[in-house]
């Protein structure tokens, strides 16, 4: 039962819900993308991502000093049902719309920003979507 409790506990934080919502709508995001979308510090986002990664909901991919995060596929029907219900509930929530709008605005501003290196790891969501290649650790059998 601890695995179910740990899985459900992760949803009890608004910032983690916002991060999950952003990742439900984008294949891969870096910490700076999420930080800008939520309007919180990168260290706070990193702490929440570590919790999500430990639970097995997200995985990360390193590119030099950068880390990119994506959702892991659900391990079982229960997890799929919870994530589907979350997706449906958040789709109509005004705060969720705001998160995606912030993310969209951030992505557009980076594309116009001359200080952004065109082939840099934090420049283009579209460039990174083509390079998603991650492995998700099983949430079952963690023994905690």
C-alpha positions as CSV (number, residue, x, y, z in Angstrom):
1,X,0.0,0.0,0.0
2,X,2.9,2.3,0.5
3,X,3.4,2.6,-3.3
4,X,-0.2,3.7,-3.8
5,X,0.1,6.2,-0.9
6,X,3.3,7.6,-2.3
7,X,1.8,7.9,-5.8
8,X,-1.3,9.7,-4.6
9,X,0.7,12.0,-2.2
10,X,2.5,13.6,-5.1
11,X,-0.8,15.1,-6.3
12,X,-1.3,17.0,-3.0
13,X,0.9,20.0,-4.0
14,X,-0.3,22.7,-6.4
15,X,3.1,23.3,-7.9
16,X,3.5,19.6,-8.7
17,X,0.1,19.6,-10.3
18,X,1.1,22.5,-12.5
19,X,4.3,20.8,-13.5
20,X,2.4,17.6,-14.3
21,X,0.0,19.7,-16.4
22,X,2.8,21.3,-18.3
23,X,4.4,17.9,-19.0
24,X,1.0,16.4,-19.9
25,X,0.9,19.0,-22.7
26,X,4.6,18.9,-23.8
27,X,6.8,16.0,-24.5
28,X,9.8,17.4,-22.8
29,X,10.6,20.6,-20.8
30,X,13.7,21.9,-19.0
31,X,13.7,23.4,-15.6
32,X,13.8,27.0,-17.0
33,X,10.7,26.3,-19.1
34,X,8.8,25.1,-16.1
35,X,10.1,27.9,-13.8
36,X,8.9,30.5,-16.3
37,X,5.5,28.9,-16.8
38,X,4.9,28.7,-13.0
39,X,6.6,31.9,-12.0
40,X,8.7,30.2,-9.3
41,X,12.4,29.7,-8.8
42,X,14.3,27.0,-10.6
43,X,15.4,25.5,-7.3
44,X,11.8,25.1,-6.3
45,X,10.9,23.5,-9.6
46,X,14.0,21.2,-9.3
47,X,12.8,20.0,-5.8
48,X,9.4,19.2,-7.1
49,X,10.8,17.4,-10.2
50,X,13.0,15.3,-7.9
51,X,9.8,14.3,-6.0
52,X,8.0,13.5,-9.3
53,X,11.1,11.5,-10.5
54,X,11.4,9.6,-7.3
55,X,7.7,8.6,-7.6
56,X,8.4,7.5,-11.2
57,X,6.0,9.9,-12.8
58,X,8.8,11.8,-14.7
59,X,12.2,10.9,-16.1
60,X,15.1,13.2,-16.9
61,X,17.6,13.4,-19.7
62,X,20.9,15.2,-19.4
63,X,22.3,17.4,-22.1
64,X,25.5,18.8,-20.7
65,X,24.6,20.9,-17.7
66,X,20.9,20.9,-18.7
67,X,18.3,18.4,-17.5
68,X,15.1,17.8,-19.5
69,X,12.0,16.2,-18.1
70,X,9.2,14.2,-19.6
71,X,6.3,12.1,-18.3
72,X,6.8,8.4,-17.9
73,X,4.1,6.1,-19.2
74,X,1.7,4.8,-16.5
75,X,2.7,1.4,-15.1
76,X,-0.8,0.1,-14.6
77,X,-4.5,0.8,-15.1
78,X,-4.9,2.6,-11.7
79,X,-2.1,5.1,-12.6
80,X,-3.5,5.6,-16.1
81,X,-7.0,6.3,-14.6
82,X,-5.6,8.8,-12.1
83,X,-3.6,10.6,-14.8
84,X,-6.5,10.6,-17.2
85,X,-8.8,12.0,-14.5
86,X,-6.2,14.7,-13.7
87,X,-5.8,15.6,-17.3
88,X,-9.6,16.0,-17.7
89,X,-10.0,18.0,-14.5
90,X,-7.2,20.4,-15.2
91,X,-8.2,21.0,-18.8
92,X,-11.1,23.1,-17.6
93,X,-9.2,24.8,-14.7
94,X,-8.3,28.5,-15.2
95,X,-5.0,28.2,-13.5
96,X,-4.0,25.3,-15.9
97,X,-4.8,27.5,-18.9
98,X,-2.6,30.2,-17.4
99,X,0.3,27.8,-17.0
100,X,0.1,26.8,-20.7
101,X,-0.2,30.4,-21.8
102,X,2.9,31.3,-19.8
103,X,4.8,28.4,-21.3
104,X,3.7,29.4,-24.8
105,X,4.7,33.1,-24.2
106,X,8.0,32.0,-22.8
107,X,8.8,29.8,-25.8
108,X,7.9,32.6,-28.2
109,X,10.0,35.2,-26.4
110,X,13.0,32.9,-26.4
111,X,12.7,32.4,-30.2
112,X,12.9,36.2,-30.6
113,X,15.6,36.8,-28.0
114,X,19.0,37.4,-29.7
115,X,20.8,36.2,-26.6
116,X,19.3,32.7,-27.1
117,X,21.7,30.4,-28.9
118,X,19.8,28.8,-31.7
119,X,21.2,25.4,-31.1
120,X,21.4,25.7,-27.4
121,X,19.8,23.2,-25.1
122,X,17.3,25.6,-23.7
123,X,16.3,27.4,-26.9
124,X,13.6,25.5,-28.8
125,X,10.9,23.2,-27.5
126,X,10.5,21.9,-31.1
127,X,14.1,21.0,-31.4
128,X,14.0,19.0,-28.1
129,X,10.8,17.2,-29.0
130,X,12.6,15.5,-31.8
131,X,15.3,14.2,-29.4
132,X,13.1,12.7,-26.6
133,X,14.8,9.4,-25.7
134,X,14.4,8.4,-22.1
135,X,13.8,5.4,-19.9
136,X,11.4,5.3,-17.1
137,X,12.1,3.4,-14.0
138,X,9.4,1.1,-12.7
139,X,7.4,2.5,-9.8
140,X,6.5,-1.0,-8.7
141,X,8.9,-2.7,-6.5
142,X,10.8,0.3,-5.1
143,X,10.4,-1.2,-1.6
144,X,9.5,2.0,0.1
